[in-house]
């Protein structure tokens, strides 16, 4: 209850609330979704030679991503990102961000061990892992005339496996963004 109240209050004062969903790829298709809220930490406007003004913003905030490898595992990535965003007067947006997430991974397939020459199912409550992230994006930003935007974000999660090796997860997100 308290978390829901805090989250609704935080989203109401956010400068740009973002919702994104898209396919994630690594050794096949991974369906996934991502949702986040960003606050402008620092902004400045720059006058260009042709008279247009571009806005540069440094922002940050929490985000939550999730994806499923069918029949193997389901992962949830709560974390946060900091981003640099450049938007033009006509609404073109370029962005880059880095972040970090804690991966909570739950096995979907049963795991077994052999005890006294019998198969015994091992109950897995879930594993915790660390996953740094990086994204770039290009698209349309919310402007004075419209409160929504659409951004394509190729991104990379770097996740550690059971054997300790790190593996990149490449994702393509199509983010719907809006400003309250």
Backbone torsions as a table, in degrees:
resi	resn	phi	psi	omega
1	UNK	NA	-47.6	-179.2
2	UNK	-65.7	-38.2	178.2
3	UNK	-64.0	-41.6	179.5
4	UNK	-63.7	-40.2	177.4
5	UNK	-65.2	-43.2	179.0
6	UNK	-63.8	-43.9	-178.3
7	UNK	-64.9	-42.2	179.5
8	UNK	-66.7	-36.5	176.4
9	UNK	-67.6	-40.7	179.4
10	UNK	-65.3	-40.7	180.0
11	UNK	-69.4	-28.7	-178.6
12	UNK	-72.7	-23.9	179.1
13	UNK	-102.0	1.4	-179.1
14	UNK	-68.0	144.3	177.9
15	UNK	-76.0	-34.0	179.4
16	UNK	-147.7	107.6	176.8
17	UNK	-88.2	130.8	-173.6
18	UNK	-120.7	139.0	175.0
19	UNK	-128.4	130.1	-179.9
20	UNK	-141.4	150.8	176.0
21	UNK	-150.8	144.1	179.3
22	UNK	-177.9	169.7	179.2
23	UNK	-72.9	147.9	175.1
24	UNK	-121.4	137.8	-173.5
25	UNK	-119.9	131.2	163.7
26	UNK	-167.6	115.9	-175.6
27	UNK	51.7	44.1	-179.2
28	UNK	122.5	-164.6	-174.0
29	UNK	-94.3	130.0	175.0
30	UNK	-120.3	109.7	173.7
31	UNK	-72.6	137.6	-178.4
32	UNK	-154.5	168.6	178.6
33	UNK	-147.0	156.8	179.8
34	UNK	-143.6	140.4	176.9
35	UNK	-137.1	144.7	-178.8
36	UNK	-161.8	165.5	175.9
37	UNK	-129.1	137.8	179.8
38	UNK	-127.7	140.1	174.9
39	UNK	-112.7	139.8	175.3
40	UNK	-73.1	120.7	178.3
41	UNK	-89.9	-36.0	178.1
42	UNK	-155.3	135.4	178.3
43	UNK	-134.1	153.2	170.7
44	UNK	-153.6	148.1	178.4
45	UNK	-104.3	144.4	-178.1
46	UNK	-129.3	128.5	178.4
47	UNK	-83.0	126.3	178.6
48	UNK	-92.1	167.7	-177.9
49	UNK	-62.6	-30.5	-178.6
50	UNK	-85.5	5.7	177.6
51	UNK	96.0	-14.1	178.2
52	UNK	-74.5	154.5	177.2
53	UNK	-110.3	132.8	173.8
54	UNK	-110.2	143.9	179.6
55	UNK	-109.2	129.1	176.1
56	UNK	-110.5	133.0	-178.4
57	UNK	-135.3	138.1	170.6
58	UNK	-107.9	120.6	-174.1
59	UNK	-133.6	167.4	178.6
60	UNK	-159.4	161.0	177.9
61	UNK	169.2	177.2	-179.0
62	UNK	-81.3	156.1	170.7
63	UNK	-148.4	163.9	-179.0
64	UNK	-138.8	123.1	177.6
65	UNK	-120.0	154.6	175.6
66	UNK	-148.6	147.5	175.5
67	UNK	-151.5	160.3	-177.3
68	UNK	-128.0	129.8	166.4
69	UNK	-99.6	106.7	-170.4
70	UNK	-54.3	127.9	177.9
71	UNK	77.7	-3.2	-177.1
72	UNK	-117.3	-68.1	179.0
73	UNK	-154.4	162.0	176.4
74	UNK	-121.5	128.9	-177.1
75	UNK	-121.2	139.2	174.1
76	UNK	-120.0	134.4	-175.4
77	UNK	-123.2	83.6	171.7
78	UNK	-77.3	136.9	-178.6
79	UNK	-172.5	-156.5	-179.4
80	UNK	-150.8	160.0	179.3
81	UNK	-137.3	155.8	167.1
82	UNK	-120.7	142.2	-171.9
83	UNK	-139.5	151.2	168.0
84	UNK	-110.0	131.2	-179.3
85	UNK	-130.8	137.6	177.1
86	UNK	-124.1	125.2	179.5
87	UNK	-130.6	138.7	-179.8
88	UNK	-92.1	172.6	-178.7
89	UNK	-63.8	-29.8	-179.8
90	UNK	-88.2	-1.3	174.8
91	UNK	103.0	-1.1	177.4
92	UNK	-68.8	134.2	-176.6
93	UNK	-126.6	133.3	171.4
94	UNK	-120.5	142.4	-178.1
95	UNK	-152.3	158.8	173.3
96	UNK	-148.0	137.9	176.6
97	UNK	-145.1	157.3	175.0
98	UNK	-128.7	154.9	-179.0
99	UNK	-163.3	-176.6	178.7
100	UNK	-142.7	143.3	-180.0
101	UNK	-136.3	150.8	171.0
102	UNK	-98.4	122.0	-177.2
103	UNK	-92.9	123.6	173.2
104	UNK	-106.9	111.9	-171.6
105	UNK	-116.1	128.7	-179.8
106	UNK	-117.8	127.9	178.2
107	UNK	-71.7	137.0	176.2
108	UNK	-98.1	-24.6	177.8
109	UNK	-94.7	140.1	179.3
110	UNK	-66.4	146.6	178.2
111	UNK	-115.2	138.1	-176.0
112	UNK	-125.0	152.6	169.7
113	UNK	-126.9	162.7	177.6
114	UNK	-103.5	119.1	176.9
115	UNK	-129.3	125.4	-178.1
116	UNK	52.2	43.9	178.1
117	UNK	60.8	27.0	175.9
118	UNK	-131.0	149.1	176.3
119	UNK	-79.7	128.5	178.3
120	UNK	-124.2	128.9	179.8
121	UNK	-73.2	133.9	178.5
122	UNK	-96.9	120.5	178.6
123	UNK	-78.4	127.9	179.7
124	UNK	-113.2	118.1	178.4
125	UNK	-80.3	-17.1	-178.6
126	UNK	126.6	153.4	179.4
127	UNK	-115.5	149.3	175.6
128	UNK	-106.3	133.5	179.4
129	UNK	-138.2	169.8	-179.8
130	UNK	-110.6	136.6	-179.1
131	UNK	-141.4	98.8	170.8
132	UNK	-68.8	150.6	-178.2
133	UNK	-132.0	155.6	174.6
134	UNK	-145.4	137.8	179.6
135	UNK	-138.9	151.1	167.8
136	UNK	-125.2	158.8	-178.5
137	UNK	-152.4	152.8	174.5
138	UNK	-144.6	139.9	179.6
139	UNK	168.3	-151.0	-179.2
140	UNK	-108.0	141.2	-179.8
141	UNK	-108.8	156.3	171.9
142	UNK	-60.1	139.8	179.2
143	UNK	-124.6	-175.1	177.7
144	UNK	-63.9	-32.7	-177.1
145	UNK	-86.7	-17.9	177.8
146	UNK	-141.1	145.9	-176.7
147	UNK	-97.2	4.1	-177.9
148	UNK	-122.4	165.0	175.4
149	UNK	-151.2	172.1	-178.8
150	UNK	-141.8	123.1	-174.8
151	UNK	-129.7	132.9	171.8
152	UNK	-92.1	125.5	-176.7
153	UNK	-126.6	98.4	166.4
154	UNK	-69.2	137.9	-176.6
155	UNK	-145.4	165.5	179.9
156	UNK	-134.7	127.8	167.2
157	UNK	-103.8	139.2	174.9
158	UNK	-112.6	109.0	-172.2
159	UNK	-116.5	141.7	177.1
160	UNK	-89.6	141.3	-178.6
161	UNK	-90.7	-178.9	179.1
162	UNK	-61.1	-35.9	-176.1
163	UNK	-86.6	9.1	176.3
164	UNK	88.9	-7.4	179.0
165	UNK	-79.2	151.3	178.3
166	UNK	-100.3	141.5	-179.1
167	UNK	-137.2	133.1	177.5
168	UNK	-78.0	141.5	173.7
169	UNK	-112.5	112.9	-179.7
170	UNK	-87.8	134.7	-177.8
171	UNK	-135.1	150.2	170.5
172	UNK	-121.2	120.2	180.0
173	UNK	-111.7	142.6	169.9
174	UNK	-113.4	106.2	-171.2
175	UNK	-99.4	125.7	169.2
176	UNK	-90.8	123.2	-178.8
177	UNK	-118.2	144.8	175.0
178	UNK	-145.7	155.5	-179.0
179	UNK	-116.0	123.6	-176.7
180	UNK	-68.1	NA	NA
